[in-house]
Amino acid sequence: MPAGPTTDGPAGAEQESSGTGGFEVHLGNFEGPFDLLLSLIAKHKLDITEVSLATVTDEFIAYVKKGAADSGSWDLEQTSNFLLVASTLLDLKAARLLPQGDVEDEEDLALLEARDLLFARLLQYKAFKQVAAVFGERLAKESKRHPRSVQLEPRYAGLLPEVLIGIGLDQFAQLAAAAMAPKPGPPEIGLAHIHGSKVSVKEQAALVIERLRAGGQVTFRGLCSDSPDTLTTVARFLSLLELFREGAVAFDQVTALGELTVRWTGDEALDVDELIQDEFEGQPPAEGGADDGEKDDD
């Protein structure tokens, strides 16, 4: 096969730096810079299976030894870059040499996928080198720029406003201390002073009984006409329910949602303490009292 392209061709202008400097490869099917070889492989213009990596490695070792003899030291960065690229090419070539027939084994499929990954890694390496070259160009351009080190011209300096500072160091220190001081949390409001008014159902029942005994029958509106608040009205309504349950009062309502009339039907000598007892004054029943009694009888 005739020799491949060299640096004189147009492809040589598109080559990317691989960090191997001026290292050139001399193969049966290619002669030219190592960077150009990588570029041709990446563009699928040269098959990796047709490249003798052993020959490339031998030539690079000879190239490095010659450079070490001339300069007196090894170029470790250049050698590391070559090892990275050469190992990627070796893995890629090994993957390309696999059979290309129908894939029936999962291991063969994994190897083919690995081949694609290796080629992608080579392209990624090339992209990194391109970005590094762009950064190098920008750094080279920026190194030639220098900031303005002279003062403003008088005609421009006169346009600047005068800086007036009306506080001293002590005030600055106070402002800094106030800015760095921990911020107080949200204010807490105590709820101990908030409580609802206590209204006794027993007391309201006594008042209702007194009015019913005096008048015989009274409308519910009349019973609650002097209620100071809604809570008192509710307590009087609950007392009426308790009295109705004990049979001490009766309700009359001519029309639906009409005026509710309350009539006294209880005994005149009936004691309110026997009828109604506030919840907080009641005694809780003994747990299992009936069962305990039965057990005692047994």
C-alpha positions as CSV (number, residue, x, y, z in Angstrom):
1,M,0.0,0.0,0.0
2,P,1.5,3.4,-0.8
3,A,2.5,5.8,1.9
4,G,-0.2,7.8,3.6
5,P,-0.6,11.5,3.8
6,T,2.1,13.7,5.3
7,T,2.2,17.0,7.0
8,D,2.4,18.8,3.6
9,G,-1.1,17.7,2.7
10,P,-4.3,19.5,3.7
11,A,-5.1,16.9,6.3
12,G,-1.9,17.9,8.1
13,A,-3.4,21.3,8.8
14,E,-6.4,19.7,10.6
15,Q,-4.3,17.5,12.9
16,E,-4.7,18.0,16.7
17,S,-1.9,18.0,19.2
18,S,-1.6,14.8,21.3
19,G,1.2,16.0,23.5
20,T,3.9,14.0,21.7
21,G,5.6,16.9,20.1
22,G,7.4,16.3,16.8
23,F,7.3,12.5,17.0
24,E,6.8,11.0,13.5
25,V,5.7,7.5,12.5
26,H,7.2,5.5,9.6
27,L,4.9,2.6,8.7
28,G,4.3,0.7,5.5
29,N,1.0,2.4,5.0
30,F,1.6,5.7,6.7
31,E,4.4,8.2,7.2
32,G,3.9,11.4,9.1
33,P,3.3,12.9,12.5
34,F,1.8,10.8,15.2
35,D,-0.9,13.5,15.6
36,L,-2.0,13.1,12.0
37,L,-2.2,9.3,12.5
38,L,-4.6,9.8,15.4
39,S,-6.7,12.3,13.3
40,L,-7.0,9.8,10.4
41,I,-8.1,7.0,12.8
42,A,-10.6,9.2,14.4
43,K,-12.1,10.2,11.0
44,H,-12.3,6.6,9.9
45,K,-9.8,7.4,7.1
46,L,-7.4,4.8,8.3
47,D,-8.3,1.4,9.9
48,I,-6.7,0.8,13.3
49,T,-6.2,-2.9,12.4
50,E,-3.8,-1.8,9.6
51,V,-1.6,0.1,12.0
52,S,1.3,-1.8,13.6
53,L,1.3,-0.5,17.2
54,A,4.4,-2.4,18.0
55,T,6.3,-0.5,15.4
56,V,4.9,2.8,16.6
57,T,5.9,2.0,20.2
58,D,9.5,1.0,19.1
59,E,9.9,4.2,17.2
60,F,8.6,6.3,20.1
61,I,11.0,4.7,22.5
62,A,13.8,5.5,20.1
63,Y,12.5,9.0,19.8
64,V,12.4,9.5,23.5
65,K,15.8,8.1,24.1
66,K,17.3,10.4,21.5
67,G,15.6,13.4,23.2
68,A,16.9,12.3,26.6
69,A,20.4,12.0,25.2
70,D,20.3,15.5,23.7
71,S,18.7,17.2,26.7
72,G,20.0,15.0,29.5
73,S,16.5,14.2,30.9
74,W,13.3,12.3,30.1
75,D,10.2,14.2,29.0
76,L,7.8,12.5,31.4
77,E,4.7,14.5,30.3
78,Q,5.3,13.5,26.6
79,T,5.8,9.9,27.6
80,S,2.6,9.8,29.7
81,N,0.6,11.3,26.9
82,F,1.9,8.7,24.5
83,L,1.1,5.8,26.9
84,L,-2.4,7.1,27.3
85,V,-3.1,7.3,23.6
86,A,-1.2,4.1,22.8
87,S,-3.2,2.1,25.4
88,T,-6.5,3.4,23.9
89,L,-5.4,2.5,20.4
90,L,-4.4,-1.0,21.6
91,D,-7.8,-1.6,23.2
92,L,-9.5,-0.3,20.2
93,K,-7.6,-2.5,17.9
94,A,-8.2,-5.6,20.0
95,A,-11.9,-4.8,19.9
96,R,-11.9,-4.3,16.2
97,L,-10.3,-7.7,15.6
98,L,-13.4,-9.5,17.1
99,P,-15.7,-11.4,14.7
100,Q,-18.2,-9.1,13.0
101,G,-20.9,-11.8,12.4
102,D,-24.2,-12.2,14.1
103,V,-23.8,-11.7,17.8
104,E,-25.5,-14.5,19.8
105,D,-23.3,-14.5,23.0
106,E,-23.8,-11.8,25.5
107,E,-20.1,-11.7,26.1
108,D,-19.5,-10.9,22.4
109,L,-22.1,-8.2,22.6
110,A,-20.4,-6.7,25.6
111,L,-17.0,-6.7,23.7
112,L,-18.6,-5.0,20.8
113,E,-20.0,-2.3,23.1
114,A,-16.6,-2.0,24.7
115,R,-15.1,-1.3,21.2
116,D,-17.5,1.6,20.7
117,L,-16.6,2.9,24.2
118,L,-12.9,2.8,23.4
119,F,-13.5,4.7,20.2
120,A,-15.6,7.2,22.1
121,R,-12.7,7.6,24.6
122,L,-10.3,8.3,21.7
123,L,-12.7,11.0,20.4
124,Q,-13.0,12.4,23.9
125,Y,-9.3,12.6,24.3
126,K,-9.1,14.5,21.0
127,A,-11.8,16.9,22.2
128,F,-9.9,17.6,25.4
129,K,-6.8,18.4,23.3
130,Q,-8.7,20.8,21.1
131,V,-10.1,22.6,24.1
132,A,-6.6,22.8,25.7
133,A,-5.3,24.3,22.4
134,V,-8.1,27.0,22.5
135,F,-7.2,27.8,26.1
136,G,-3.5,28.0,25.2
137,E,-4.3,30.5,22.4
138,R,-6.4,32.7,24.7
139,L,-3.8,32.7,27.4
140,A,-1.1,33.7,24.8
141,K,-3.3,36.6,23.7
142,E,-4.1,37.7,27.2
143,S,-0.5,37.6,28.2
144,K,0.1,40.5,25.8
145,R,-2.5,42.7,27.5
146,H,-1.6,45.0,30.3
147,P,-3.9,47.1,32.6
148,R,-3.8,50.8,32.6
149,S,-1.3,52.0,35.2
150,V,-1.5,55.8,34.7
151,Q,-3.8,58.2,36.4
152,L,-6.8,59.7,34.7
153,E,-6.4,62.8,32.6
154,P,-7.4,66.0,34.4
155,R,-10.4,66.5,32.1
156,Y,-11.8,63.1,33.2
157,A,-10.7,63.3,36.8
158,G,-12.8,66.4,37.3
159,L,-15.9,64.5,36.4
160,L,-15.6,62.1,39.3
161,P,-17.8,63.0,42.3
162,E,-16.2,63.9,45.5
163,V,-16.4,61.1,48.1
164,L,-17.7,62.5,51.4
165,I,-17.6,60.3,54.5
166,G,-19.4,61.8,57.4
167,I,-18.7,59.1,60.0
168,G,-15.6,58.1,61.9
169,L,-13.9,54.9,62.9
170,D,-16.0,54.4,66.0
171,Q,-19.3,54.7,64.0
172,F,-17.9,52.3,61.5
173,A,-17.1,49.8,64.2
174,Q,-20.7,50.1,65.6
175,L,-22.2,49.6,62.2
176,A,-20.0,46.5,61.7
177,A,-20.9,45.1,65.1
178,A,-24.6,45.6,64.4
179,A,-24.4,44.0,61.0
180,M,-22.6,40.9,62.4
181,A,-24.6,40.6,65.6
182,P,-27.0,37.6,65.6
183,K,-30.5,38.5,64.5
184,P,-33.2,38.0,67.2
185,G,-35.8,35.5,66.6
186,P,-39.5,36.2,66.1
187,P,-41.2,37.7,69.2
188,E,-43.1,35.2,71.4
189,I,-46.5,36.1,72.7
190,G,-47.7,34.5,75.8
191,L,-51.2,32.9,75.9
192,A,-51.5,32.6,79.6
193,H,-53.7,35.7,79.8
194,I,-56.1,34.4,77.2
195,H,-59.0,32.3,78.6
196,G,-62.7,31.9,77.9
197,S,-65.3,33.1,80.4
198,K,-66.6,30.3,82.5
199,V,-70.4,29.8,82.3
200,S,-72.0,27.1,84.5
201,V,-74.9,25.1,83.0
202,K,-76.2,24.5,86.5
203,E,-76.4,28.2,87.3
204,Q,-78.2,29.0,84.0
205,A,-80.6,26.1,84.6
206,A,-81.5,27.5,88.0
207,L,-82.2,30.9,86.3
208,V,-84.3,29.2,83.7
209,I,-86.3,27.2,86.3
210,E,-86.9,30.3,88.3
211,R,-88.3,32.2,85.3
212,L,-90.4,29.3,84.2
213,R,-91.9,28.8,87.7
214,A,-92.7,32.5,87.8
215,G,-94.3,32.8,84.4
216,G,-95.5,29.2,83.6
217,Q,-94.3,29.5,80.0
218,V,-91.7,31.7,78.4
219,T,-90.4,31.9,74.8
220,F,-86.8,30.8,74.3
221,R,-86.1,34.3,72.9
222,G,-87.4,35.8,76.2
223,L,-85.2,33.4,78.3
224,C,-82.1,34.5,76.4
225,S,-83.0,38.2,76.0
226,D,-80.5,39.3,78.8
227,S,-77.7,36.9,77.8
228,P,-74.4,38.9,77.8
229,D,-72.8,36.7,75.2
230,T,-73.2,33.7,72.9
231,L,-71.7,31.3,75.5
232,T,-74.4,32.1,78.0
233,T,-77.1,31.5,75.4
234,V,-75.6,28.1,74.6
235,A,-75.5,27.2,78.3
236,R,-79.2,28.1,78.7
237,F,-80.0,26.0,75.7
238,L,-78.1,23.0,77.1
239,S,-79.9,23.5,80.5
240,L,-83.3,23.3,78.6
241,L,-82.2,20.1,77.0
242,E,-81.3,18.6,80.4
243,L,-84.6,19.7,81.8
244,F,-86.5,18.3,78.9
245,R,-84.8,15.0,79.3
246,E,-85.9,14.9,82.9
247,G,-89.4,15.8,82.0
248,A,-89.4,19.1,83.8
249,V,-90.2,21.2,80.7
250,A,-92.1,20.9,77.4
251,F,-91.7,22.6,74.1
252,D,-94.3,24.1,71.9
253,Q,-93.7,25.4,68.3
254,V,-96.7,26.2,66.2
255,T,-94.9,26.7,62.9
256,A,-91.7,25.3,61.6
257,L,-88.8,27.5,62.5
258,G,-91.3,29.7,64.4
259,E,-91.1,30.9,68.0
260,L,-90.2,28.2,70.5
261,T,-92.3,28.3,73.7
262,V,-91.0,26.6,76.8
263,R,-93.6,25.4,79.5
264,W,-92.8,24.3,83.0
265,T,-94.1,20.7,83.7
266,G,-92.0,19.7,86.6
267,D,-92.6,19.6,90.4
268,E,-92.4,22.9,92.2
269,A,-90.2,21.3,94.9
270,L,-87.8,19.9,92.3
271,D,-84.1,20.7,93.1
272,V,-81.9,21.8,90.3
273,D,-78.9,20.0,91.9
274,E,-80.7,16.7,91.4
275,L,-81.4,17.4,87.7
276,I,-78.2,19.0,86.3
277,Q,-74.6,18.5,87.2
278,D,-71.7,20.3,85.5
279,E,-69.1,18.0,83.9
280,F,-66.3,19.3,86.0
281,E,-68.2,18.7,89.2
282,G,-69.3,15.2,88.4
283,Q,-67.5,12.1,89.7
284,P,-66.2,9.6,87.2
285,P,-67.8,6.2,87.5
286,A,-65.7,3.5,89.1
287,E,-64.1,1.4,86.4
288,G,-65.5,-2.1,86.4
289,G,-67.8,-1.3,89.4
290,A,-70.6,-3.6,88.3
291,D,-68.2,-6.4,87.5
292,D,-66.5,-6.0,90.8
293,G,-69.8,-6.2,92.6
294,E,-70.7,-9.4,90.8
295,K,-67.3,-10.9,91.7
296,D,-67.8,-9.9,95.3
297,D,-71.2,-11.6,95.3
298,D,-69.6,-14.7,93.8
